[in-house]
Amino acid sequence: MGARDPARLTAARLAPALLVVVALFGGAIAGAVRTSVSPLAGGVSLDAWRELLEDPAFSESLLLTARVAFLSTLVSVLLAVVLAGALRRRGTLIRALATMPVPVPHLLAAAVAVLWLAPGGLAERIVGGLPVELIRDRQGLGIVLVYVYKETPFLMLLLLAAMGRSLSEREEAAAMLGAGPWQRLRWVIWPTIRGPLMVGTIVVLAFVVGAFEVPLAVGPNQPTMLAAYAFEATQGDVIAGEQVAAATLVLTTVIAVALAAVAVRFARTAEGA
Amino acid sequence: MPDRRPSRLVAAAVAAAFAVPLGALVVRAFADAWRAPGLVPQRFGLRGFDIAFGGARAAEALTISLVVAVAATSLALLVGWPAARVLGERRLRHPAPVFLILALPLLVPPYAAGFGLSEWFIRLGLSGTIPGLVLVHLLFVLPYVIVVLLSGFGPQVTSLEEMAQTYGAGPGHRFARVTLPSVAPTLGAAALLGFLVSWSQYGSSLAVGAGRPMLPLVMLPFVNTDPQTAAAFALLFLLPAVAALLVATRLARSPL
């Protein structure tokens, strides 16, 4: 390739991928917003949004989504940090085994959860009764469990990739300069894992906020997670339902993006401090 | 400082924590009767497979899932390759905005993206078609493919290409004999991950599929009503992930 104009060549190479994302992402948001404000009679109306915000089931759905998203993310992050720390000096085979759930589809993890944890499931048969309800429970603990099983290895993979051989070397160097375990954690390990941990946390949080098939499989019937709430709206009134569903999904996307922005902001502040 | 605790024991424990829950799925798929409180099935049989794969709809679901996953992955590799090259070779002074745009699909719920696109797709005649499904999957496959691919590019590949050029290799020859072999492992990993992302898509497929069957879509209703049939579907659904694991474990055993 005769790179006579490198800047133009770079732009041409990036353009197809950027165009695909911008067109499909932009089209999706524009389509959902448009549907949410377009009643069948024509014109523009905010009826669907008003209906949505006045529906007590929607507030419950929002609350459930927030609770499940924070709980799943928090538990996954803590577990991933502990496990990555424990496994980082292990052989590559053990680390590969530990990240096995990553390619397993979410729906499949949900099916396994039902098999083991539902009333009358295998866990109950083995231990003779579970202390808490975990499948289709009102708190959404089944959803949390499925996401923790799926996302802990995902976060661990990111952390282990960041903790390469160079980390051990820098840790040894710090130890030789007299840094204790706590100081090594604060000044050597934490700066290394902070970046990937933040990216991973944002992705997991957004995943759970938009969770759809997992709540359909193991979530409570009432209240439902936001995406499932939208789906149920489409199953009711054909036209008004579409509008309410669109409004719900726009809001779900806004929440996911806003949480990501807050997380980035938070990480920047922590960096500056 | 290598850890000297018994590695085999840890490996076995980690593998068991993963394999035992999934193993129950295999037993469940072949258990015609497995009532509580029995810890082993009362009767084995193929009822689940008959229901899951007896009809024409299951064959259609499998075909559509496969075709869409292969097409979306191929398209993502084609579109993502040049972008991954630019990012992997660090040719941008400010790559953050580009990364941010490419990561946007990770933040949008798949059902929301599919729902928002569905009305445009109806107007364009793409609703319920394979190209429509491929397009919506492409949005979610592309970021993963680019992130994996870019790790394969860098100064080592560029310098090999320059050497080939010095020796008079043309662009086509250079690509086939130098570039492709040197990025082959990452290309394989990107293709595998892209396939899995498309293969697992639920919400986006439901929203633009207009009732076309795909593997996860036909599986979900059985999860709570007929666990045996759900398990039969699940085994097929799991196959590509198992392939991914075998490749990953082999790579871990013999680093390139």
Interface residues (C-beta under 8 A of the other chain):
Chain A: M1 P6 T10 A12 R13 L14 P16 A17 L18 V20 V21 V22 L24 F25 G27 A28 I29 A30 G31 A32 V33 R34 T35 R89 R90 G91 T92 L93 I94 R95 A96 L97 A98 T99 M100 P101 P103 V104 P105 H106 L107 L108 A110 A111 V112 V114 L115 W116 G120 L122 E124 R125 I126 R136 S168 E172 I202 V203 A206 V209 G210 A211 F212 E213 L216 A217 A227 A230 F231 A245 A246 L249 V250 T252 T253 A256 V257 A260
Chain B: M1 P2 D3 S7 V10 A11 V14 A15 F18 P21 L22 A24 L25 R28 A36 P37 G38 L39 V79 G80 P82 A83 R85 V86 R91 L92 V98 I101 L102 L104 P105 L106 L107 V108 P109 P110 Y111 A112 A113 G114 F115 G116 L117 S118 E119 W120 L135 V136 L138 L139 L142 P143 I146 P171 L193 L196 W199 S200 Y202 G203 L206 P216 M219 L220 V223 N224 P227 A230 A231 A234 F237 L238 P240 A241 A244 L245 A248 T249 L251 A252 R253 P255
